[in-house]
């Protein structure tokens, strides 16, 4: 896998955690490993402190909490089988790094090691190592296979693939390009006390055609036998579809709902923070009802993907399986030609559809610019670019240059960095302060400033603010404008209460530190 450097990237709703050689050492034969987490796993990993470690370009480790236990996942890409002294040294280094990484995993964790071990486990090894190797092996033991078995025996691990019986085509993962024979090189290892949690392990052939790899996809099904299983109640980010704010009937319905709710609000002695929170929640509920984004791409499918393309892609996958079944037979060429023809057809269909999609999207962007809706236009452009790397996912180093892998450590490093940057010792000269003349204002201006906030002032304020911006309450100026008169009346009452009682809403005094990199090293 051509992966360079180490870090975390957000790809749609998935999280990619990767480890490789520095990009300055980029070569065609460079190695790399990665872990991809789906939406649910990403949330659990973030809640667990976002802990990960790039052990080497061949080993990466993450740790997640599934109440009441932790699960440590180690993904590997082992060197090829030792045939020379150089290869043997590389294998020794790999297993040394793997052992050192495993030694610091708490014994209470469920430990899962998975990936390409480049090892063949012999069919006779079950009789000599029954606690480590199952009865369903397919190969003749090689040097890497013996290393793997010894490593598992020392660390009380089991090779879970070998404990499940399947068809041979679902037990082998890679075909030798010379001998044309199939072998098992990919494995999932778990610690013995969690062996019963592994429910199945097998390989899927069709996926190899989709992702263009010579290895078949390994899928391991794990179900934890736990008495306590809790779900994380994660707060969802508040979002609205800004394009729906332009629809008159939705705006009218939104304002009508707000007017009804604000009429029911009693103007009693409720403290100002409670009033403000009620106001925010009321707007969010109404906005969610009328301006909620459509989940057109809920499963993460490409926007340009059509049913026709999916159908021909399925046919291509079926043709690929038929070709695999006929490898080495007289009909192999016929099935291979059919698969190649379908592959070219699918490629042409995808390219044609992508051109149509990009052209249509470009026309939409041009139209938004002509209508002076730059926010929507730039949002579409960012989507075309694939977004940008989140600041939270940028690798952070401590003062000694060591990579910080947990969210808590990264946060502490930023606290330390900004504390040293902003808290500078300074000397104040009292004489200079005393010489500063206070600003003078006219009597008329003084009277104006002492008056209660008027409705006219409240009406002008939103028009002078940037659209699309929101504070900690996530209420954008666009929503305040869309709320019309009901929102403006309520805001005026809130400002009057603040003015009279000289008590500000707590949310307004919250300072949010936003890291905007200008130049220099982003790793701090």
C-alpha positions in Angstrom: 0.0 0.0 0.0 1.5 3.3 -1.1 1.0 5.3 2.2 3.5 8.0 3.3 3.8 9.9 6.6 1.5 9.3 9.6 -1.7 11.0 10.6 -5.5 11.0 10.6 -7.9 12.1 7.8 -11.6 12.5 7.7 -13.2 11.1 4.5 -16.9 11.8 4.5 -18.2 10.0 7.6 -15.2 7.7 7.8 -11.9 8.2 9.6 -8.6 7.1 8.1 -5.7 6.5 10.5 -2.4 5.7 8.7 1.3 5.1 9.1 4.0 5.1 6.5 7.5 6.2 5.7 8.2 10.0 5.5 7.2 11.3 2.2 10.8 12.5 1.5 11.6 8.8 1.2 8.9 8.2 -1.4 9.6 5.1 -3.6 7.5 2.7 -5.6 8.3 -0.1 -3.1 7.4 1.8 0.1 5.1 0.2 2.6 2.2 1.5 4.7 -0.7 0.4 6.9 -4.0 2.1 7.7 -7.2 1.6 9.7 -10.5 2.9 8.4 -13.3 3.5 10.9 -17.0 3.9 9.8 -19.2 6.6 11.4 -20.1 4.6 14.5 -16.6 3.4 15.1 -15.2 6.9 14.6 -17.5 8.3 17.2 -16.5 5.6 19.7 -12.8 6.1 19.0 -13.2 9.9 19.5 -15.1 9.3 22.8 -12.3 7.0 23.9 -9.7 9.7 23.5 -8.7 9.2 19.9 -5.7 7.0 20.9 -3.4 5.7 18.2 0.2 5.0 17.6 2.2 4.7 14.4 4.6 2.0 15.5 6.3 1.8 12.1 5.5 1.8 8.4 4.3 -1.8 8.9 2.4 -1.5 12.2 -0.3 0.8 13.4 -2.3 0.6 16.6 -5.5 2.1 17.9 -7.5 1.7 21.1 -11.3 2.1 21.7 -13.5 1.7 24.6 -16.6 -0.6 24.4 -18.1 -0.5 27.8 -16.9 -2.1 30.0 -13.7 -3.1 28.2 -11.2 -1.6 25.9 -10.4 -3.1 22.4 -6.9 -2.6 21.0 -6.6 -3.2 17.2 -3.2 -3.6 15.6 -3.0 -3.7 11.8 0.2 -5.1 10.2 1.9 -5.7 6.9 4.6 -8.2 7.5 7.7 -8.6 5.3 7.7 -11.4 2.7 9.0 -14.9 3.6 12.7 -15.0 4.5 14.8 -16.2 1.7 18.0 -14.2 2.3 19.8 -12.9 5.3 18.5 -9.4 4.6 14.9 -10.5 4.5 15.5 -12.4 7.7 16.8 -9.3 9.4 13.7 -7.3 8.2 11.5 -10.0 9.6 13.3 -10.0 13.0 12.9 -6.2 13.2 9.2 -6.5 12.3 8.4 -9.1 15.0 10.5 -7.2 17.5 8.5 -4.0 16.9 5.2 -6.0 17.0 6.2 -7.6 20.3 7.2 -4.3 21.8 3.9 -2.8 20.7 1.9 -5.8 22.2 3.8 -5.7 25.5 2.3 -2.3 26.5 -1.3 -3.4 25.8 -3.2 -3.9 29.1 -3.9 -7.5 29.8 -7.6 -6.7 30.3 -8.0 -5.4 26.7 -9.4 -7.5 23.9 -6.5 -7.5 21.4 -7.1 -7.9 17.7 -4.1 -8.2 15.3 -5.0 -8.3 11.6 -3.5 -7.8 8.2 -1.1 -9.4 5.7 1.3 -11.5 7.7 2.8 -13.0 4.5 2.8 -16.4 6.4 1.6 -19.9 5.5 0.3 -21.9 8.4 0.7 -25.7 7.8 -2.1 -28.2 7.7 -0.4 -30.3 10.4 0.1 -27.5 12.9 -3.2 -28.1 14.6 -1.9 -31.3 16.1 1.1 -29.7 17.6 -0.4 -26.3 18.5 -4.1 -26.9 19.0 -4.6 -23.8 21.3 -3.2 -21.5 18.6 -4.0 -23.1 15.2 -7.4 -24.5 14.3 -8.1 -27.6 12.2 -9.0 -25.7 9.0 -5.6 -24.7 7.5 -4.7 -24.9 3.8 -1.0 -24.6 3.3 2.4 -26.1 3.9 4.2 -24.4 6.7 6.9 -21.9 5.8 9.4 -19.8 7.8 7.1 -16.9 8.3 4.3 -19.3 9.3 6.5 -20.8 12.0 7.4 -17.2 13.2 3.7 -16.4 13.4 2.8 -19.6 15.4 5.7 -19.0 17.8 4.6 -15.4 18.3 1.0 -16.4 19.0 2.1 -19.2 21.4 4.2 -16.8 23.4 1.5 -14.2 23.6 -1.6 -16.5 24.1 -3.1 -15.5 20.7 -5.2 -17.7 18.4 -5.3 -17.6 14.6 -9.0 -17.2 14.3 -9.2 -17.9 10.5 -8.2 -21.5 11.1 -11.1 -22.3 13.4 -13.9 -21.9 10.8 -14.6 -24.3 8.0 -15.5 -22.8 4.6 -15.1 -23.7 1.0 -11.5 -23.6 0.0 -12.2 -20.5 -2.2 -13.3 -18.7 0.9 -10.2 -19.8 3.0 -7.5 -18.6 0.6 -6.6 -14.9 0.0 -3.8 -14.7 -2.6 -2.6 -16.4 -5.8 1.1 -16.9 -6.5 1.7 -15.2 -9.8 4.2 -17.9 -10.9 2.6 -21.2 -9.7 -1.0 -19.9 -10.0 -1.7 -21.6 -6.7 -3.8 -20.0 -4.0 -2.5 -19.5 -0.4 -3.7 -17.9 2.9 -1.5 -15.0 3.9 -3.9 -12.8 5.8 -5.1 -13.5 9.3 -7.0 -12.2 12.3 -5.4 -12.9 15.7 -7.2 -12.5 19.0 -6.2 -13.2 22.6 -7.3 -16.6 23.8 -9.8 -15.5 26.4 -11.8 -13.7 23.8 -11.7 -16.5 21.2 -15.4 -17.3 21.7 -16.2 -13.7 20.7 -15.1 -14.4 17.1 -18.1 -15.8 15.3 -16.8 -16.2 11.8 -13.8 -15.4 9.5 -13.7 -15.9 5.8 -12.5 -14.2 2.5 -14.7 -12.5 -0.1 -13.5 -12.7 -3.7 -15.7 -10.2 -5.4 -14.3 -7.2 -3.4 -10.8 -7.7 -5.0 -12.2 -6.6 -8.3 -13.7 -3.4 -6.8 -10.6 -2.2 -5.0 -8.1 -3.5 -7.5 -5.9 -5.7 -5.2 -4.4 -9.1 -5.6 -5.6 -10.1 -2.1 -9.2 -11.1 -1.3 -11.1 -9.2 1.4 -10.9 -10.8 4.9 -14.0 -10.3 7.0 -14.1 -11.3 10.7 -17.3 -11.2 12.6 -16.9 -10.4 16.4 -19.6 -10.2 19.0 -18.5 -9.3 22.5 -20.2 -11.3 25.3 -20.6 -8.5 27.8 -23.2 -8.0 30.5 -23.1 -4.2 30.1 -23.5 -2.8 26.7 -24.2 0.9 26.5 -24.6 3.2 23.5 -22.9 6.6 23.4 -25.4 9.4 23.3 -23.4 11.7 21.1 -24.8 15.2 20.5 -25.5 15.7 16.8 -24.3 18.9 15.2 -27.2 21.2 14.4 -27.4 21.7 10.6 -29.9 23.3 8.2 -30.2 23.4 4.4 -29.5 27.0 3.5 -31.1 26.6 0.1 -34.5 25.9 1.8 -34.3 29.4 3.5 -35.0 30.8 0.0 -38.4 29.0 -0.3 -41.2 31.4 0.7 -43.7 28.8 1.9 -41.1 27.3 4.2 -40.1 30.7 5.6 -43.7 31.5 6.3 -44.3 28.2 8.1 -41.1 28.8 10.1 -42.2 32.3 11.2 -45.7 31.1 12.0 -44.4 28.3 14.3 -42.0 30.8 16.0 -44.8 33.3 16.6 -47.0 30.7 18.3 -44.2 29.5 20.5 -43.1 33.0 21.5 -46.7 33.9 22.4 -46.7 31.0 24.8 -43.5 32.3 26.5 -44.4 33.8 29.8 -42.7 37.1 30.5 -42.1 36.3 34.2 -39.1 36.4 36.5 -37.3 33.5 34.8 -33.6 34.2 34.8 -32.1 35.5 31.6 -30.0 32.3 30.9 -33.2 30.1 31.0 -35.0 32.5 28.6 -32.1 32.5 26.2 -31.8 28.7 26.2 -35.5 28.4 25.6 -35.2 30.8 22.7 -32.3 28.9 21.1 -34.0 25.5 21.5 -37.3 26.9 20.0 -35.5 28.2 16.9 -33.5 24.9 16.5 -36.7 22.8 16.8 -38.5 24.9 14.2 -35.5 25.1 11.9 -35.1 21.3 12.1 -38.7 20.9 11.1 -38.7 23.2 8.1 -35.0 23.4 7.0 -33.6 19.9 7.7 -31.0 18.7 5.1 -32.2 15.9 2.9 -30.2 12.6 3.4 -29.8 12.0 -0.2 -26.3 10.5 0.3 -26.9 8.8 3.6 -24.8 5.7 2.8 -21.9 7.7 1.5 -22.6 6.8 -2.2 -21.0 9.1 -4.8 -23.4 11.8 -6.1 -22.8 10.8 -9.7 -23.6 7.1 -9.1 -26.7 5.8 -10.9 -28.7 2.6 -10.8 -27.5 1.8 -14.3 -23.8 2.0 -13.3 -24.5 -0.1 -10.2 -26.2 -2.8 -12.4 -23.4 -3.1 -14.9 -20.8 -3.1 -12.0 -22.7 -6.1 -10.5 -22.4 -7.9 -13.9 -18.7 -7.1 -14.0 -18.3 -8.5 -10.5 -20.1 -11.7 -11.5 -18.0 -12.0 -14.6 -14.9 -11.7 -12.4 -16.0 -14.6 -10.2 -16.7 -16.8 -13.2 -13.2 -16.0 -14.6 -11.7 -17.0 -11.2 -13.5 -20.3 -11.2 -12.2 -21.1 -14.7 -8.5 -20.3 -14.1 -6.4 -22.9 -15.7 -9.1 -24.4 -17.8 -9.7 -24.3 -21.5 -12.5 -21.8 -21.1 -10.4 -19.3 -19.1 -9.8 -17.0 -22.1 -13.4 -16.7 -23.0 -14.5 -15.7 -19.4 -11.5 -13.4 -19.1 -12.3 -11.6 -22.3 -15.9 -11.1 -21.2 -14.7 -9.7 -17.8 -12.2 -7.4 -19.5 -14.9 -6.1 -21.9 -17.3 -5.4 -19.0 -14.6 -3.7 -17.1 -13.9 -1.3 -20.0 -17.6 -0.7 -20.4 -18.1 0.1 -16.8 -15.1 2.5 -16.9 -16.5 4.3 -19.9 -19.9 4.6 -18.3 -18.4 6.0 -15.1 -16.3 8.5 -17.0 -19.3 9.6 -19.1 -21.5 10.0 -16.0 -18.8 11.9 -14.2 -18.4 14.4 -17.0 -22.2 15.0 -17.0 -22.2 15.4 -13.2 -19.2 17.9 -13.1 -20.7 19.9 -16.0 -24.1 20.2 -14.2 -22.4 21.1 -10.9 -20.3 23.8 -12.6 -23.4 25.3 -14.1 -25.0 25.4 -10.7 -22.0 27.1 -9.2 -22.0 29.7 -12.0 -25.7 30.3 -11.4 -25.1 30.8 -7.6 -22.3 33.3 -8.3 -24.6 35.3 -10.7 -27.2 35.4 -8.0 -24.6 36.7 -5.6 -25.0 33.7 -3.3 -21.2 33.2 -2.8 -21.6 31.1 0.4 -23.4 28.4 -1.5 -21.1 28.6 -4.4 -18.0 28.2 -2.3 -19.6 25.4 -0.3 -20.1 23.5 -3.6 -16.5 24.3 -4.7 -15.2 22.9 -1.3 -17.2 19.7 -1.9 -15.6 19.4 -5.4 -12.2 19.8 -3.9 -13.0 17.1 -1.3 -13.0 19.5 1.7 -10.0 20.2 3.7 -8.1 18.4 6.5 -9.6 19.1 9.9 -7.3 20.8 12.4 -8.1 18.1 14.9 -6.6 15.5 12.6 -3.3 17.2 11.9 -0.4 15.3 13.6 0.9 17.2 16.7 4.4 16.8 18.2 5.6 17.7 21.7 8.6 19.8 22.4 10.9 16.8 22.1 9.5 16.0 18.6 7.5 12.9 19.7 4.1 12.3 18.0 1.2 12.8 20.3 -1.5 10.2 19.7 -4.2 10.9 22.2 -6.7 13.8 22.1 -5.9 14.7 25.7 -2.2 15.0 25.0 -2.8 17.1 21.9 -5.1 19.4 23.8 -2.5 19.8 26.5 0.2 20.6 24.0 -2.0 23.4 22.5 -2.7 24.8 25.9 1.1 24.8 26.6 1.8 26.4 23.2 -0.7 29.3 23.5 0.2 29.8 27.1 3.8 30.4 26.2 2.9 32.5 23.1 0.3 34.8 24.7 1.3 35.1 28.3 4.3 37.3 27.8 5.9 39.2 30.7 5.4 42.9 30.3 6.1 46.1 32.2 3.4 48.8 32.5 4.4 52.4 33.1 1.8 54.1 35.4 2.8 57.5 34.1 1.9 56.6 30.5 -1.4 55.3 31.7 -2.2 58.5 33.6 -1.4 60.6 30.5 -4.1 58.8 28.4 -7.0 61.1 27.9 -10.5 59.6 28.2 -12.7 59.8 25.1 -15.2 62.6 25.0 -18.7 62.2 23.7 -21.4 64.8 23.3 -24.4 65.1 25.6 -26.8 64.0 22.8 -24.7 60.8 22.3 -24.6 60.2 26.0 -28.4 60.3 26.2 -28.7 58.0 23.1 -26.3 55.4 24.7 -28.3 55.4 27.9 -31.6 54.6 26.2 -33.0 51.1 26.1 -32.3 49.2 22.9 -35.0 50.0 20.4 -36.7 47.8 17.8 -35.1 49.9 15.0 -31.6 49.1 16.3 -32.4 45.4 16.6 -33.7 45.4 13.0 -30.5 46.9 11.6 -28.1 44.7 13.5 -28.6 41.4 11.6 -28.2 43.2 8.2 -24.8 44.3 9.3 -23.6 40.8 10.2 -22.0 38.1 7.9 -24.2 35.3 6.8 -23.4 31.7 7.7 -21.7 32.6 11.0 -22.8 31.2 14.3 -21.6 31.3 17.9 -21.6 28.5 20.5 -25.4 28.2 20.2 -25.1 27.2 16.4 -27.8 29.8 15.5 -26.6 31.6 12.3 -27.5 35.1 11.3 -29.4 33.5 8.4 -31.9 31.9 10.8 -32.4 35.1 12.7 -33.2 36.9 9.5 -35.5 34.0 8.4 -37.3 34.3 11.7 -38.6 37.7 10.8 -40.6 39.9 13.2 -41.2 37.2 15.9 -37.4 36.7 16.3 -36.6 40.4 16.3 -39.3 41.2 19.0 -38.0 38.5 21.2 -34.4 39.6 20.8 -35.3 43.1 21.7 -36.9 41.9 24.9 -33.8 39.9 25.7 -31.5 42.9 25.2 -33.8 45.1 27.3 -33.7 42.6 30.1 -29.9 42.4 29.9 -29.7 46.3 29.9 -32.0 46.7 32.9 -30.6 44.0 35.1 -27.0 44.4 33.9 -26.6 40.6 33.7 -25.3 39.1 30.4 -26.1 35.6 29.0 -23.4 33.2 30.0 -23.1 32.0 26.4 -22.1 35.5 25.2 -19.0 35.5 27.5 -17.7 32.2 26.2 -14.5 32.6 24.3 -13.7 30.0 21.6 -10.1 29.6 20.5 -9.8 28.9 16.7 -6.5 27.8 15.4 -5.8 29.4 12.0 -2.4 28.4 10.7 -0.7 31.2 8.8 2.9 29.9 8.3 5.5 27.6 9.8 5.1 24.0 10.9 1.5 22.9 11.6 2.8 20.2 14.0 3.6 22.9 16.6 
